[in-house]
Amino acid sequence: MKHEIFCEILRNNMEYATGCTEPAAVALCAAFARKYLEGDIQKIEVEASINIIKNVFSVGIPNTDRKGLSYAAALGAIAGNPDKKLQVIDSIGQKDVESAIVLVDSGNVTVKKKETDERLFIGVLLSNTNNYSRCIISGSHTNVTLIEKNGRVLYENMHDKSVDFLKQDENVLNLQNIVDFVNELDRTNDDLKIIEDAIYYNSEIAMKGHEHGYNLETGRQLNDLFFERGEPKDLLSAVMISTANGVDARMAGLNHTVVTNSGSGNQGITCTVPVLEAGKYLGKEEDAVFRAVTLSHLVSIYIHRNFGLLSALCGAVIAATAASCGISYLMGGSIGEINCCINNMLGTLSGMLCDGAKADCSMKVATCCASACFSAYMAMHGKSISNNEGIVEKEAKDTIKNFVRLSDDCSEIMDETMIDIMLNKIKTIQYFSPQKEASQYRDASF
């Protein structure tokens, strides 16, 4: 029974996505609304929570050279396929992009902040002279809670299956049970295709980032830094370079599938690629690496269980913490070393802020990956931050509680400040429609 539960936890908290998940979720919401609108689209109105706005603000949209919430909504409404979930706009063409640009530039796409306690909320209203349709996504990136057409509710459901599994009882979803499951899993009988796909797709995007170079080219820059003098490749450099390459490509909007973790493609990459690189470096067999990747994804889901999907704190810290656990597992570590990894990582990186999805996420991920390797190495030598220091407790589960408390108690004020800083720079950002989006945000009392 435990195996079935853990497999379902993985399936419910890992998804296929193209590009950043927040613009994809906005496009998905718009695509669902379009499905029920009779006639042409004349106007699009979008409401979104701060964390959605923050994460759509500066990240590339697949198949376009555009960024921003207005374009994500317009593309989803014009050409999105809601059946493809977070791959909703991976098949759009140039004509669709041109139509979206015309719609945005005409001033008929408006965006405002939703006053809500929910960290993940998207509402899209499509209308023309005679009809309107509305869709709401909340709680998680693909969780449709309302569909409305011309005043008639067609669908309403606040139940979110993925959140149910995040809230699994501590007696079910805990570190010891995760280690036991990973040690006992049977790839013949357990449904772990999502892990197989994470290994395939997330390593593929890392290779594409290396081959072509995107955005800041953090992975390539690290490669030059480490190998400028022809120094031999070590675990630290391999993990940092490959993972950064994948995030470089994804933040640029490369039209390539990734497998997410807890709603984030960057976190899916970070849970996967460092462990794969560690497996290569340590000369481990495929089965051991598969188990370590599974452990990494489960630890990330476990930490997100109370942390949630979006926060003012950087989610890469959680994914890299999970990867550190996977690396230590490959080194021969078990529950004691995993406990140390979590304490070392959260004690070191808990202050890293999320200022939105964007090009420099690859630098944050590379930094987290360096700490992941170092924390695993220290854990294998019995070194852990003392429970007399900072947020760290003796047991990792209690350190996680303190980390969650930081997010819960501080996110609102940090997010408001972060958005204000971002909007004060908006006049220098060229991809927004001639200051219209800036004025819309201002009108929403940011």
N, C-alpha and C positions, 0 to 999 in steps of 0.2 A: 504493500500500500504506500509506503514512504517513497518508493521509486516512482510510482505514478504521480504522486503529489509534486515531487521535485521536477519531474519532466514537465508537468503542467505549469509550474512556476516559471520555468525557463521559457516555455512557449508563449506565456502570457506577458512576459516582460522583455522579450527580445523580438524585434520586428525587422522587416526589410524596408529600407528607405533609400531614396535618391536625394542627395543634397541634404542641407540642414533640416532637422525635423520641425522646427518652428514655422518657417515659411511653407513647408510641405503641409503642415496641419492647417494653416490659413487657407492654402489652395484647396485642400480637401474639404474644408467647411464650405468654401464658395462653390465647389463642384457639386456638393450635395444640394445646396440651395438652387443651383442652376437646373438640376434634374427636375425640379418641381415648378419652375417658373414658366408660365405660358407667354410666348412672344419673345421679342428681343430684349437684351439687357440695355437699359438706359442709365441706370444708376446703381452703384454699389456702395453700401454703408457697412463699415467694419467697426466692431468694438472688440477691444482686446485688453487683457491684463498686462500689467507692467512687464512681467517676465517674458511674455510673448513679444511685445513691442521691442524690448531690449535685444532679444535674440534674432529678430528679423531685420533690425536696423542696418547692419553693415555686412551681411553675409551674402555670398553669391547665390543666385537662383539658377538651377540647371538649365542649359540650352539658351541662356540669355547673357547679356552683359549688364543686367539690371539687378538692383538690390532694393529692399524696402517692402513694407507691408502692402502698399497699394498695388504694386506689380504682382506680388504673390497672389493677392485676392483676384485681380483681373485675369491673370493667367488661369487660375483654377476655374473661374466662372466661364471663361471663353472656351477652354479646351481641356479641362481636367477630367480625368476618369476616376470617379469616386470608388469604383470597385478595386482600384489598385492601391488604395490607402495612402501610405506615405511615399509611394512612387507615382502619385497622382498626376504629375506633369512631366514624367520622364519621356513622353512621346510627343510633346508639342513641337510644332514646326515654326519656321520663320514667319509665316503669315499670321500665326497665332500670336507671336511676340509683337508683331507690328500692330495688330488689332488691340492688344493690351496697352501698348504705348499710347495709341490714339485715345483710348478710353481714359487713361490716367491723365494725359495732358489736357483733355477736354474739361477737367475739373469734376468729372462725374464719379470719382472714387474718393470717398471721404473716410477718414480714420479718426477714432477717438479712444481715449482710455476708458476702460470699464471700471467703475468704482465697485470693487469686489474684494472679498478676502481670499478668493480663489487665486492661486498662483498661475494656474493654466485655464484661461477662459478665452474663447473666440466666438464671436457672433457675427454672422454675415447676413445682411438683408439685400436682396436683389429686387429691383422694381422697374416697371415701365408705366405707361399711362393708365393701364387698366388692371394690372396684376402685380403681386409681390410674392416672394417666398423668403423664408428665413431658416437658417440652420444655426445651431449652437453646439460647439464641442467644448467639453470641460472635463477636468479631472485628469485625463491623459490625452495624448495627441490624436487618437483615433476614436475617442469615446463620444459618439453623437448622443446628446441628451434631449434635443428638440428639433423637429422639423415642422414648419408651419407654412401653409399656403392660403393666401387671401383670407386670413383670420381663422382658418380651420387647422387645428392641431392634427397632424398626420402621424406623428410619432413623438413620444415623450418617455424617457427612461433615465433616471438618475443613477441607475445601477451600473457600476464599473467593475467588470470582472477582473481586470488587471490589478486594480486597487485592492480587491478582495484578497488576492494572493500576496500582495505586498504586506497585507496586514495579518498574515498567518501567525498563529500563536507561537510564542517564543519556544514552546515545547516541540514545535514542528520545525520551524525555520530558525535554526541556531547554528553556530560554528561547528560544534561537534557533529551534528547530524549532516552538515554539508560535507565534512571530511569523510564521514562514514559512507555517505552516498557515493562520493567520488571514488573511494577505494573499492566499493562493491559494484559499481555500475557495469551493466552488460550491454555492450554496443549492439549486440544481436537482437536483444529483446526490448531494451529501453528506447523510447522515442527521442532521440537526441540529434535529429537531422538539423535542428537549428544551430547546434554547436558545429556540426560539420560545415554548414553554410557560412557561419561566422569565420571559421578558419579559412575557407576558400575566398570569400568576397573581401574580407577585411585585409587579408594579406595581398590580394590583387590590387586594391586601391593604394596600398603602400608602395607596391612596385611601380604603379603608374605615376605616383608622385615623384618617385626617383627618376623615372625615365624622362618626364616632360618638364617638371618644375612648375610650381604654381605659387602665386601670391608672394610671400616673403622668401619662399624656397628655404625654409628653416632646415629641412632635412638635408638638402644639398649643402647648405652653409656649414652645418655640423659635420658633414662628410669631409668637406675641405679642411675644416678646423682640425679634426682628428687625424687626418691622413696627409696633412701638408708635408710632413717630414717622412712619410712612408711608414709610420708607426703601425704595428700589427693591430688588427681589429680585436677589441675586447668586448665583454658583455655590455658594459655601460654604453659604449659608443654605438654598438649594434642596435640596442633597444631604443636609444634616443633617436637615432637617424631614421630607422624604419617607421617608427610610430609617427614621428613628425612629418615624414613624407606623406603618409596616409591622410593626416589632418590637413596638411597644405592643400592637397587635391580636393578634399571634401569642402573645405571652407571657400574654395574658389568656385564651387558649384559644379564640379565635374559630374557629368551624367553617368554615374557608376553606382551600382547597388552596394550598400553596406548593411551589416546586421547590427542593429542598435542594442544598447543595454539601458533599461530604465528610461526609455524615451530619447536617448541621445546616441547619434552615430559616432561622435567623437569618443564617447565613453565605450561604445561597442568596440571601436578600433583599439582603444587603450586597454581594455580588458583582454584583448586577443593578441595583438601583435607583439607586445613585450614578452609574453609567455612563449610564443612561437620562436622568437629570437633566442630566448634563454635555452629552449630545448635544443636548437641548433648548436649553440655555443657549448652546451654541456654534453652534447652527443647522445641525447636521450631518444629512445624509440618512440614511434608514432603514438602508441597506446598511452604511454606516460604523459606525453605532451597533450593529448586529447583530454585526459583526466585533469591535468593542471589548468587547461583553458576552461573546462567546465567548472572547476573550483573557483577560478577567477570571476566568471560571470555570476555565479551564485553568491559569492561574497559581496559583490557590488549590489546585487538585488537585495541582499540582507541588510546592508547599510542604508539603502534607499527606503527600506521598509517603513521607517518613521521619518526619514529626512524629506521624502517627497521627490518629485521629478524636477522641479525648478526652484532656484534659491538665489539669494545674493552671494552665496559662497560658490566657488568653482566646482562643478561636478567632476572635473578631471581628477581632482584629489581623491574622490571616492573610487573611480575606476583604476587609478594607479595604485591605490591602496590594495584593491583586489588583485591587481597584477602582481604586486609584491608578494602577496600570499601564494599566488600560483608559481612564482619564481622560487620561493622558499620550498614549496612542495617538490619541485623538480630537484632541488638540492638535498632532498631527504627530510625536509621539515614536516611536522604534523601540527597538532592543535596548539602546542606550546609556542612553536615558532610563528604560527599564524597570528596568535595573540600578540606576540612581540611586533610583528610587522605592522599590524593595525595601530598599535600604540605609538610606534616610531613614526609612521606616516602622518597620523592625525595630530600628533604632538608637534610635528614639524611644519605641516602645510595647511593647517586649519584656517589660517588667516587669508588665504588666496581668494580674492574677490572675483565674481563673475561680472564683467562689464560688457556682456553680450557676445554672441557668436560672431566671429570675424577672423581675419587672416592671422592675427597674432595668437589665436588659440593654439597653434602648433608650437609656439614658444612656451606657453604654459604647460602643454602636454609634455614637451621634452624635459622641462624642469621637473615635473612630477615623475617622469620615467627614471630620471637620474636618482631621485630619492627612493623610488621603488627598488632599484637594484641595491642601493646602499643599505636600505632598511632590511632587505632580505638577507644580505651578507651579515649585518650586525645581529639579526635574529638567530642566524645559524651559529653565531659565536656567543649566544646567550646574552646579548646586549639589548636592553630595552630601556626606554625612558622611564624614570621612576614615577611611581604613583604619587610622590610628593611634589611633582612638578606640573604646573599648568593645568590643562584639561585632562591629563592622562590619569586613569585609574588603574588598579591592579588588573582587572579583567577588561578585555577589549570591548565587551558589550556595554560596559559602563562608560568607557571613553567615548564610544559611539553616541551614547545618550547625551553626554556633554556637548559633543559636536552638533548634534541635532538641536540642542537648546540654543547654541550660538545662532544657528540658522533661524529658528523659530522666533527668537527674541529680537534679533537684529536686522532681519531681512527687509522689513517694511521701510525703515528709515534709510538703510543703505541703498535700497532700490530707488527710492524717491530721489535721493541725492545723485545717484548714478545717472538716472534719466535726465535730471536737470543739467548735469555736466554735458551729457551727450547732445541734448537739444541746443545748448548754447553754442555748439560747434556746427550746427546744421547748415549754415549759410556757406560753409566751405566745402560741403559735400555735393558733388556735381550730379550724382545719379538721381536725386530727388526731383520730382516734377517742380518746375519753377517756383519754389518756396511754398507751394500749396500745402504740402504735407506738413511743413514746419508750422504754418498757421493753424492747421487742424489740431496738431498736438497742443499748441498754445491755447487754443479755444477750449481744450479739454482740461484746462487748469492744471497743467503739469507744473 
